[in-house]
Amino acid sequence: PHDVVQLIASMIEPYDGTLYDPCCGSGGMFIQSTELVKSKQGDISKINVYGQEKEPATYRLAKMNLALRGISHNLGPIADSTFTNDMFKGIDFNYIMANPPFNLKKWGQEQLQDDVRWKYGIPPKGNANFAWMQHMIHHSSPKGKIGLVLANGSLSSTTSGEGKIRQAIVEDDLVECIVALTTQLFYTTGIPVCLWFLNRDKKQKGKTLFIDAREMGTMVSRKLRELTDDDIELIADTFTKFEEG
């Protein structure tokens, strides 16, 4: 949803450099982010967009969406899985934003046992949450910032080694902020979700900010809730104040 993308972009501020989404769909993250950049400083030429998408029709749609808006982009030569065919090996990105499929089951773990990306532990084959997260950490530059949407299970799950992977990521001091969001923000599912913000170069070392935004948002229809501009500003401002001490 555009309001969630706007919130992530407001917090990691991808205004200058490379922006990557390993599961970019039709390019929504990129489009919303560049809209925000335009509203803040107007120059989208300072951003280079990189993405990957598995579904061929969605991949073509993303290329068209980005071209129509004049957004400089590289989505790789073909549509393919980020896990089994990482098209950006050896490349680090300044900003990574993503809304991976929640709790993805079949993602190819069996053929990726010794993959260099699993620095914090091999993710379970029945859930790709920590495969996505570790993939993003692997591609993050020395000052890189990551904002991603995950199902709430990612905060507390201990099955199949997920607890140990999460513990290792926390102990490596990468988790800068967690935002707990409300239910009914997505068209496709009513489950509550959380935002993870990771930073390789945290200003507040050894600290993690937790923001409880479960009571925020306004119902815009019987089934759908949206975060208002005021909600987004309040959360982003709180995060900025935390960063500044």
C-alpha positions, 0 to 999 in steps of 0.5 A, a space after each residue: 500500500 502506498 501509505 506503507 511505502 511512503 512511511 518506509 521512504 520517509 524513514 530511510 530517505 533514499 534521496 541520493 544513490 542506489 535503491 534496490 528491491 529484490 522482489 520489486 513486483 510492478 515497481 510500486 516501491 520505486 514509484 512511491 519513493 521517487 514521488 517522495 523525492 520529488 516532493 522533498 527536493 525535486 531531483 530524481 536523477 540522483 537515484 538509480 533503481 535496481 530490482 528483480 522480479 520473478 514473474 515475467 508479466 509483472 517484470 515487463 509491467 515494472 519496466 514499463 511503469 519505470 520507463 513511463 515515469 523517467 526513472 533510471 532503472 536496471 531490473 536485470 536481463 530476465 525475470 527470475 528468482 532472487 534466491 536461485 539467480 541473484 542478478 546483482 552478485 557483488 553489488 552493494 546498495 545504499 538503500 534497500 526497500 522491500 515488501 517480500 511475500 509473507 512467510 513464503 514457503 517454497 523458495 529454493 532452500 534445498 539448493 542454497 545450503 552453502 550460500 554466501 548470503 546466510 551469514 547469520 544461519 541457514 533460513 528454514 525451507 518453509 519460511 523465506 522471511 530471514 532469507 529475504 532479510 539476509 539477502 538484503 543485509 548481504 547487498 547493503 553497502 557499509 553505510 546502507 539502510 534497509 526498510 522492509 515489511 514482514 509478518 509479525 511472526 518474524 519478531 518472535 518465531 523460534 522455529 527451525 532456527 529463526 530465533 538464532 538467526 534473529 538473535 545473531 542479526 540483533 547482536 551484530 547491531 543492525 536493527 535500528 527500529 521496529 514499527 508495529 503496524 495495525 491490521 487491515 492495511 493490505 488489500 490481500 490480507 488483514 494480518 498486522 505487519 511490522 516494519 524492520 529498519 536495519 542500518 549498517 552504520 547506526 548513529 545510536 550504537 547498541 540501541 533499537 527503537 520500538 514504535 507501537 503504531 497499532 492504534 494508528 490509521 483511519 478506516 477508509 472502507 469497511 475492510 481497509 485502513 490507511 495511515 494518514 500523512 499526519 501518522 506518517 509524519 509522527 512516526 518518521 519524526 519520532 525516528 529522526 529524533 531518536 537518531 539524533 539522540 
